[in-house]
Amino acid sequence: MSEFAFDEAVAKEPEEQPEREAGTLTLSVDDFSALEERILRAVEVVRRERLARAAAEERAAKAEAQLHEQLPHVEHLEKEIGALRAERDHVRERVDRLLGQLDALEL
């Protein structure tokens, strides 16, 4: 981990700053404040994103539960539609047959 050395001499011009030990990172007050602000913003972004993720996961779980709840009803409706289509086709055949008999009588 880097070591942070902070003192008032850091605020001076670079050529006026005294030599520092190798491996020591120096930050001015403004640099440190800017870094602190960026970290606080990053923490806030992560917090908001975690809350949004938790809310999205909760909505997804509710939607999945509703889907499983509705599946039997959907299956029933699909069977009913199939039965109604079969009945329609049967009625159509009967009507075609009756119309054919009517046409035969008119000749």
C-alpha positions as CSV (number, residue, x, y, z in Angstrom):
1,M,0.0,0.0,0.0
2,S,1.3,3.5,-0.8
3,E,2.3,5.8,2.0
4,F,0.8,9.4,1.9
5,A,3.0,12.2,3.2
6,F,1.1,15.4,3.7
7,D,2.4,18.8,4.9
8,E,2.4,22.4,4.0
9,A,5.6,22.2,2.0
10,V,3.6,20.3,-0.7
11,A,1.7,23.4,-1.7
12,K,4.9,25.1,-2.9
13,E,6.1,25.1,-6.5
14,P,7.6,21.8,-7.6
15,E,11.2,23.2,-7.8
16,E,10.8,24.6,-4.2
17,Q,9.7,21.3,-2.7
18,P,12.3,19.4,-0.6
19,E,13.4,16.0,-1.8
20,R,11.2,13.1,-0.6
21,E,12.0,9.6,0.3
22,A,11.6,7.1,-2.6
23,G,8.2,5.4,-2.5
24,T,6.5,8.3,-0.7
25,L,3.6,9.9,-2.5
26,T,2.9,13.6,-1.8
27,L,-0.4,15.2,-2.2
28,S,-1.4,18.8,-1.9
29,V,-4.5,19.8,0.1
30,D,-6.4,20.4,-3.1
31,D,-5.3,17.1,-4.6
32,F,-6.3,15.3,-1.4
33,S,-9.7,17.1,-1.2
34,A,-10.3,16.2,-4.9
35,L,-9.4,12.6,-4.3
36,E,-11.6,12.4,-1.2
37,E,-14.5,13.9,-3.2
38,R,-14.0,11.4,-6.0
39,I,-14.0,8.5,-3.5
40,L,-17.1,9.8,-1.8
41,R,-18.9,10.1,-5.2
42,A,-17.7,6.6,-6.2
43,V,-19.0,5.2,-2.9
44,E,-22.4,6.9,-3.5
45,V,-22.6,5.6,-7.0
46,V,-21.9,2.0,-5.8
47,R,-24.5,2.4,-3.0
48,R,-27.1,3.6,-5.5
49,E,-26.3,0.9,-7.9
50,R,-26.6,-1.8,-5.2
51,L,-30.0,-0.4,-4.2
52,A,-31.1,-0.4,-7.8
53,R,-29.9,-3.9,-8.3
54,A,-31.7,-5.1,-5.2
55,A,-34.9,-3.4,-6.4
56,A,-34.5,-5.0,-9.9
57,E,-33.9,-8.4,-8.4
58,E,-37.0,-8.0,-6.3
59,R,-39.1,-7.0,-9.3
60,A,-37.7,-9.9,-11.3
61,A,-38.6,-12.3,-8.5
62,K,-42.2,-10.9,-8.3
63,A,-42.5,-11.2,-12.1
64,E,-41.3,-14.8,-12.1
65,A,-43.7,-15.6,-9.3
66,Q,-46.6,-14.1,-11.3
67,L,-45.5,-16.0,-14.4
68,H,-45.6,-19.3,-12.6
69,E,-48.9,-18.4,-11.1
70,Q,-50.4,-17.6,-14.6
71,L,-49.0,-20.7,-16.4
72,P,-51.9,-23.0,-15.6
73,H,-54.4,-20.4,-16.7
74,V,-52.5,-19.8,-20.0
75,E,-52.3,-23.6,-20.6
76,H,-56.1,-23.8,-20.0
77,L,-56.7,-21.0,-22.4
78,E,-54.5,-22.5,-25.1
79,K,-56.5,-25.8,-24.8
80,E,-59.7,-23.9,-25.0
81,I,-58.6,-22.0,-28.1
82,G,-57.6,-25.4,-29.7
83,A,-61.0,-26.8,-28.9
84,L,-62.8,-23.7,-30.3
85,R,-60.8,-23.9,-33.5
86,A,-61.6,-27.5,-34.0
87,E,-65.3,-26.8,-33.4
88,R,-65.1,-23.9,-35.9
89,D,-63.6,-26.2,-38.5
90,H,-66.3,-28.8,-37.9
91,V,-69.1,-26.2,-38.2
92,R,-67.5,-24.9,-41.4
93,E,-67.5,-28.4,-42.9
94,R,-71.1,-28.9,-42.0
95,V,-72.1,-25.5,-43.5
96,D,-70.1,-26.4,-46.7
97,R,-71.9,-29.7,-46.9
98,L,-75.3,-28.1,-46.4
99,L,-74.5,-25.4,-49.1
100,G,-73.5,-28.2,-51.4
101,Q,-76.8,-30.0,-50.9
102,L,-78.7,-26.7,-51.5
103,D,-76.8,-26.2,-54.7
104,A,-77.7,-29.7,-55.8
105,L,-81.4,-29.0,-55.2
106,E,-81.4,-25.9,-57.4
107,L,-80.2,-27.7,-60.5
